């Protein structure tokens, strides 16, 4: 992918927007797993924790694609 525009049904989109959607989907899956096992009740601020997980996933995706 190498950070070039992606042709999505005739519309050019930035690769960062595709990575954002992918990170969002992965974060939703991780949040469901964490809530199923009751891990979110041990966190001081669950929304801030979920945002931090989202940023970690997004950074990991962008680093993996940049290589």
KADATA-V323196 format. One record per residue. N is the residue number from 0. RES is the residue in one letter. SS is DSSP state (H for helix, E for strand, - for the rest). OMEGA is omega in whole degrees, 0 to 359 (NA if undefined). NEAR is the number of other ideal C-beta (glycine too) atoms within 12 Angstrom. Layout:
# KADATA-V323196
N,RES,SS,OMEGA,NEAR ; N,RES,SS,OMEGA,NEAR
This chain:
# KADATA-V323196
0,X,-,172,19 ; 1,X,-,172,10 ; 2,X,-,171,15 ; 3,X,-,182,13 ; 4,X,-,182,15 ; 5,X,E,178,21 ; 6,X,E,182,13 ; 7,X,E,181,13 ; 8,X,-,178,7 ; 9,X,-,180,7 ; 10,X,E,178,11 ; 11,X,E,178,13 ; 12,X,E,179,18 ; 13,X,-,180,18 ; 14,X,H,179,22 ; 15,X,H,179,21 ; 16,X,H,176,18 ; 17,X,H,177,25 ; 18,X,H,177,28 ; 19,X,H,179,21 ; 20,X,H,179,21 ; 21,X,H,179,24 ; 22,X,H,179,29 ; 23,X,H,179,22 ; 24,X,H,178,18 ; 25,X,H,179,23 ; 26,X,H,177,26 ; 27,X,H,179,18 ; 28,X,H,179,18 ; 29,X,H,178,24 ; 30,X,H,178,25 ; 31,X,H,178,15 ; 32,X,H,180,15 ; 33,X,H,180,20 ; 34,X,H,178,18 ; 35,X,H,180,12 ; 36,X,-,177,12 ; 37,X,-,181,11 ; 38,X,-,183,17 ; 39,X,H,179,21 ; 40,X,H,177,12 ; 41,X,H,183,12 ; 42,X,-,182,18 ; 43,X,-,182,10 ; 44,X,-,187,11 ; 45,X,H,180,18 ; 46,X,H,178,13 ; 47,X,H,177,13 ; 48,X,H,179,22 ; 49,X,H,177,26 ; 50,X,H,178,18 ; 51,X,H,177,19 ; 52,X,H,178,27 ; 53,X,H,180,27 ; 54,X,H,178,20 ; 55,X,H,179,18 ; 56,X,H,179,27 ; 57,X,H,178,26 ; 58,X,H,179,18 ; 59,X,H,178,20 ; 60,X,H,182,26 ; 61,X,H,176,23 ; 62,X,H,179,13 ; 63,X,H,180,14 ; 64,X,H,181,20 ; 65,X,H,182,14 ; 66,X,-,NA,10
